[in-house]
Amino acid sequence: MSPFEIGLASFGAMVVMVYLGFWVPFALMLSSYVGVWLIKGSPVLAGKLLALAASETISSYFFGVVPLFVLMGYLVSVTGMGRDAFDVANHVFRRLSGGLAIGTVGANAIFAAITGISIASAAVFTRIAVPEMMRHGYSARFSAGVVAGSSVLGMLIPPSLLLILYGLLTEQSVGDLFIAGVIPGLLLAVLFGIGIWLTARLRPQALGSGIAPEGTGLSPAQVAMKGLPIAVLIGLVLGGIYGGFFTPIEAGAVGCAGAIVIGLIRRSLSWRDFWQVLNDTGLVTAAISFLIISAQMYSRMLALSGVPAEFGSFVTEAEIGYWGVILAYVGLVILMGTLLDSSSIMLILVPLMLPVLISLQVDLIWFGIVTIIAVEIGLLTPPFGISVFVIKSALDDPSVSLGDIFRGAAPFALMMLVLLALVLVFPILATALV
């Protein structure tokens, strides 16, 4: 077999293993190891190449963002700021149909401006919002779907780990990319809110049965007390980045320190809580590490097989014009998003497409936002859907299956497609503030 055929066979084997219920990192690692073994003809060399991929992934400076922002997310949660964001957002939208679900989207948008990572949002709001929504009569499927859908805001609303990675790959200004993500991120949150409201008005049974009233709201003093610490932390993290005082990675550390100080001032962070946060951060970081390592291994195997190069050659040599290239790329990103993690997709495709984009004089800032939206759709689509797996793990409820969460998240994936189409047709949505 040629390397290209081996790459396709490994791809197919990995899909089969995932559908058979294998743990996704295991399926990626096994198919990668066997694929490299067959391509290079040596099991020892295959092991060494994949071990190198693992060590380079974890030791990279960029990866330091992951534990820092995950830690900040958990600190925000344990000190009550995550719940405060949820309470404030629920207070603002309580009079609307489906207000609690819309409030969850709003809280996720606020949380995204603190953490910058979808997985942290998914983990935190699975514990906060899903039980609260179910207590008010929302179905488990819809509740988990709302959290899964709105968690992707963490990768679009700045600060965003994926925007940082894209900036590194294309040598674009991370600050410009952050600014470019503001309007699309807020627009996506609005689309989610409108979609929930319309569903609640037209098909209320889709939300659940017997939905209870969502409370009398908060007093102005309570809103200020709950909202001020969140505003201070957002100003500290984003203000420091935009003001040039520290890098996005340093912002994660500063944000952690700020969350600890706020927790101590509010007397909501005990030593026991802090130890539990460190444990949870370690567990989540380890899980993310396995996913990223396995995806990097699989990316190396694909690169050796020449499968991405063949796809790239097909796109560039098909003479399909500017929009043909853009749409083919978007379609390929969404397709690969069903099987690979966000970072791996970008590491495989962005460097491959960059020369083509430059020759077509594509605005790389706009293209970055298009890429992030397309990649994030993959977080909600089976079989990989990393956000869905995180929610399933954090929910720890055997009555809610992966299929339920995927079906609950499907409408939000469709709304993301609407946003993607809008940004493609109206590039000014991404470039107006830059």
Residue, then its C-alpha position, 0 to 999 in steps of 0.5 A: m500500500s502507498p502512504f496515501e492509501i495507508g493514511l486513508a485506511s487509518f482514517g477509516a479505522m479511526v472512524v470505525m473505532v470511534y463509532l464502536g465506542f472506543w475512547v477517542p484519544f485511544a482510537l487516534m493514538l492506535s490508528s496513528y501508531v499503526g499508520v506510521w508503523l506501516i508507512k515507515g516499516s518500523p514499530v520502534l521508529a513509529g513509537k519514537l516519532l509519536a513520542l516526539a509529537a507528544s513531548e513537543t505538544i506539551s512542552s510548547y509555550f502555547f500549551g501553557v495557556v490551557p492549564l492557566f485558563v482552565l484554572m481561572g475558569y474553575l476559580v471563577s466557578v468555585t468563588g461563585m463568580g460563574r454562578d453570579a454571571f448566570d444569576v445576572a444574565n438570568h435576571v436580565f432575560r427572565r421576562l423573555s420566553g425561555g429566559l433561563a436558557i437565554g440567560t445561560v447563553g448570556a452567562n457563557a458570553i460573559f464567561a468567554a470574556i474571562t477564560g477564552i476556552s470552550i472546554a472550561s465554559a462547557a465544564v463550568f456551566t454543565r455543573i451550574a446551568v444544567p441542574e438549574m434548568m432541569r429544576h425549572g422543567y427544561s429537558a435534560r437534552f435541551s439543557a445540555g444542548v444549550v450549554a454545549g452550543s453556548s460554550v463555543l462562544g469561548m473560542l470566538i469572543p476574545p481572549s481566545l486560544l484558537l485566535i492566538l494559535y491562528g495568529l502564530l501560524t499566519e504571523q498576524s496580530v493577535g490583538d487585531l484578531f481579538i478585535a475582529g472576533v468581538i462582533p461575530g462573537l456577540l452576533l452569535a450570542v444574539l443568534f442563539g438567544i433569538g433561536i431559543w426565544l423563537t423555539a420557546r414561542l413556537r415549539p415550547q414542548a421542545l424546551g421541556s414540559g411544565i417549565a416553572p417561573e424563573g423567579t422574581g429577579l435581583s435588586p439593583a444592589q444584588v446586581a451590582m454586588k454580583g456583577l462588579p467582581i466579574a467586570v473587574l476580572i474581565g477588565l483586568v484580563l482584557g484590559g491588560i492584553y489590549g493595553g499591552f501590559f502582558t501577553p495572553i498567556e500572562a493574562g491567564a496567570v494574572g486572571c488566576a491571581g485576580a480570581i484568587v484575590i476576589g475569592l479571598i476578599r469575598r471569603s468564598l475561597s477556602w483552602r479545601d476549595f483551592w485544593q479541589v480546584l487544583n485537583d480538578t484543573g489537573l484532571v481536566t488538563a490531563a484529559i485535554s492533554f490526552l486529546i491534544i497529544s493524540a490529535q497531534m500524533y494523528s496529525r503527524m501520521l496524516a502529514l507523513s501519509g500525504v493525505p492533507a497534501e493531496f486534499g490541498s492539491f485538489v483544492t488549489e489545482a481544481e481551478i474553482g476560483y476564489w469562492g470555490v477555494i474558500l468554500a472548499y476550505v470551509g467544507l473541509v474544515i467542518l468535515m475534519g471537525t467531526l473527527l479531529d480537535s480544533s488545534s489539529i485541524m488548524l495545524i494541518l490546514v492553515p499552513l497548507m492553505l496559507p500560500v494559496l490565500i496569499s496569492l488570492q490576496v485574502d484578508l487573513i484577519w477575516f479568514g481567521i474568523v471564518t476558520i474559527i467559526a468553521v472549526e468550532i462547528g466541529l465541537l458540536t458534531p459527532p463523532f468527535g465533538i469534544s465539547v459534547f464529551v466534556i459535558k457528558s463527563a462533567l454531567d455524570d448522569p447515565s440517563v443523559s446519553l452522548g446522543d441526547i447531547f449531540r441532538g440538543a446541540a444540533p440547532f446551535a450548530l445550524m445557527m453557527l452555520v448561519l453566522l458563518a454564511l453571514v461572515l462570508v457574505f459580509p466580511i465587514l462583520a469581522t473587519a469593521l473594528v480592526 
